[in-house]
């Protein structure tokens, strides 16, 4: 897949099999501790959230941007897609690639998965970056409305079936996660629209949501375990995130023993794509130290 910046290291498509699942990832660069990039949920993939970060990071290190099971070009098995399932798969990927240790960067759902892996295998994670991360609180963003939607998968299917027919409508739907729609480049919207065309789009998210969303709140909440986080951690959050409250990240950064916090102004739930240059600089500086 071509990058948006031709002078940077271009990723190549690679596949591996873990636990009977064919998983796709984008790979670039070499040297130093590898960086494992984990994307978010709903409609996402390595190419979408991390397409502008892989090249800069790969200038002096190995970068692996994984299509998590159920997303992108990876297999879409009939499983619950719980956060714990994703953590298991990520652990198997790190083992299969032969990495002794990795730097883990996750956005949204990927942040919760990365955090779960860091808590499970602390000796395998050198540095951790949580970006508008899931898993830092229990509160549902729209209360019982979120719970009701989690029990109505047909509504999500209908919504996505409409979005995949019209690129303009698809772009407008991203207002639900970004602060400024004009901050998204044409190639980002094009890639989002391409991912919408998959015949099983949204399957993994709908099953994850049914498993993770309960009347009392999100099932996965690591906030009571944050003092056990071993790696140095960078916590990033968009100040205008409509999905998860910035206070989650503020509280997390105060609880993780070796953490720093950056709240990005004029940014919603998607810093790698809304504030690309600032985010890439922040992440590169953190990982290089």
N, C-alpha and C positions, 0 to 999 in steps of 0.2 A: 504493500500500500504506500502511495506517495505521501511525503510529509508536506506541511504547509510552508516549510523553509528548506528549499532544496540543498542549501549549503551545509545543513546539519546531517548527522548520521541517520541514514534511512533505516527503519526497522524492516525485518523480514518476517514472513509468516512461518511459524513452526507449530508442530503438534506433538503431543505426548499422550500416553495412555496411563491412567491411574484408576485402579479399582474398576476396570472395565469401561471407563469413560474416555472417549477421545476429546481431549481439551486443546484448544487453540490458544496461542499466545504470540505477541509481537516481541521480537528480540532484537537488540542492537547493542553495539559497543562491547568492550571487554575491560578487564582489570578491576582492581579494588573489590570491596564487598558488593555483591549484586544488589540492585534495587528491584523490589517486587512491587508493582503498581496494581492496585485493586480498585475497580470501578464501582459505580453505584447500582441501584436497582431500577425498577420500572422498565424503561427502554434504554439500555446502556451497553457499552462494550469497551474494551481496551482502546479501540480506535477513536471512540467518541470522547470519553472524558480525558484520555491521556495522549491524544494525537499530537498536541503541541508541546508536550513535556518530554516525550521520549528522546527526541533528537538532542536537545540541550543537555539532558542528563547523560546521554550515551557518549558525550565527547571524551569522557575519561573513566567510564565504568560500564559494566554490564547492566543492561536494563531488561527486565522481563515484565511485560504488561499482559496480564492474564485475562482472557475471556472466562469468567467464572462459569461453572456448570449452569446451563440454562440460558446463557447469554452469548451474543455474538456468533462466532463460528463453532463454539463448543457444543458438545452433546447436550440434549435436553431430556433427561430421563424422567420417568414418572415417580418422583420422590417429593418429599415435603418442602424441600429447599429451605429448611430452617437455617438460622444463623450457624448453629452447631454443625450442620451438614457442610456448609461452606468452609468453616474452619477446618474440618476434617480433610476436605479436598485440598485446601491450600497447604496443609501440612504434608499431604502426600505428594504434592507438586514439588515442594522444597526438597523433600527426600529424593524424589525421582530425578531431579536436576542435579543432585549431588552437592547442594550448597551446604556448607557447614554453618554459615550464618548469612543473614540477609538484612538489608534495610527495608522496612515495610512502609508503604504510603497508601492510605486508603481514603476514598471519598465516600461519604454517606454510608450506604450499606457496606461498602468495602472497608470503611473505617472500623465499623463494628466487627467485621471479620478479622481485620488485621489486629485489632486490640484483643480479640478472643485468642488468636494464635500467639500473640506476645505473652499473654497470661498463661497459656498452656505450655509454651516452649520458650521460656525466658532466655535460655542460653543460646537460642538460635537467632534471636533478633538483636542486632546491634543498635539500630536507631528506629524510631517509630514516628510517623507523622499521621495525625488524625485530622481529616479535613471535613468540616460540617458533619461530624461523625454520628452514626447510629450507635446505640449501646451505652450512651452516657446519661440516660434518664428514662423514666417510665411514662411520663406524661404524653397522652395522645394529642396531636396538634389541634384537632377539632373535636375533642371529647368523644362522646358516643357516636357522633357522625362518622368518625374514622372507623369505629368498630362496625357500624352498620354497613359501610362500604366494603369492609373486609369480608362480609358475609354475602355480598352481592357481586360475584365475579363476572356475571353477564354484563353488568354496567361497564366494567373495565374493557371487556371484549368489544362491546358496541362502540365505546369511545375510540379505541385504537383502530377499529375497522373504518371509522369515519376519517380519522387523521391520516391513515395510509393512502387515502384517495386524493388528498389535496395538500400540496406542500405549504401553501400559505396558511392553511388552517393548522397544519402541524407546527409551523413556526410559532403561531400565536399561542399554542398550548404550552410552550416553554415559558410563558409569563408566570406559570405556576411555580417555577423554581428560580427564576433570575430576577434581578432588580431592574435591569435595563435590557430589553430585548435587542436593542441596537448594538449592544456590546458583543453579540454573537456574530462571528464571521459567516459568510456564505457557505464555505466548506463544512462548518460545524452543523449548520442546518441541513445541508445536503446529506451528511453522514447520518444524522438523526432520522431523516426521511427514508434513507436506504434501509436502516435497521427496522423501521416500522413495517417494511414489506415482508419480513419473515413470517411464514405461515403460523408459527407458534409464538409470535411476539406476545410478551406479557405473561406467558404461562408461568415462568419461574417466579415472577413478582407476585402474581395472584396467589400462588401456593405459599410463598414466603409470608405474605400478608395474613393469610388465613391462620397460619401457624403462630405468627409473632404478635398479632394484635388480639388482645383480650379486653373484656369490659373494664378491667382494673388498670389497663395500660399495656405497654409493650412488654413482651415476655423476657426479652434479653435486655438486661440492665446491669452493666458492670460498675456502676458508680460506687458501690460499696466495696469494690476490690481495687480501686485505683491506687491505693497506697502500696499495692503489690507489683505495680508496673515497674519492671527493672530497667528497660532501655531508656536512654535519653529521648525525650519526646517533644515534638513540635506540634502544638494544637493550633489549628487555623479555623476561622469561622467567618462567614460573611455577615456583616452587621445587619443586613436586611433579609436574612434567611427566613423564608416563610414556612419551611418544612420542620426544622429542628431549631429550638431557641438558642441564640448565642450564649445564653446563660449556662447551658449545658457545658459548653467548652470552657467558659470562665471557671466554673466550679471544678471541672476536670483538671485544668491546669494548676489549680490551687491544691489539688489532692495528689496528683502524680509527683513523686519525689523529685525527679529531675526533668521538669517540663518548662517550656516557655510558650507564651500565648501571643498570637497575632490575630486581631479582629480587623478584617478588611472593610473599609468604608465603601459605600456604593456597590455592594456586592450581595448577591443572594445565596443560593445553596450550591453554587457551582464555581468556586474560585478558579479552578484550572482553565475554565473557558470564559468566565466573565472578566477576570483580572489576570489574564494569562501572563503578561510580562512580569508583573509584580509577584505573582505566585511562583513562577519559575525561578526568579531570582532568590526569593525567600527560601524555597526548598533546596536549591543548589547550595546556598550558603550553609544551611543547616546540615546537609548530608556531607559536605566537604570538611567540616570542622572535626 
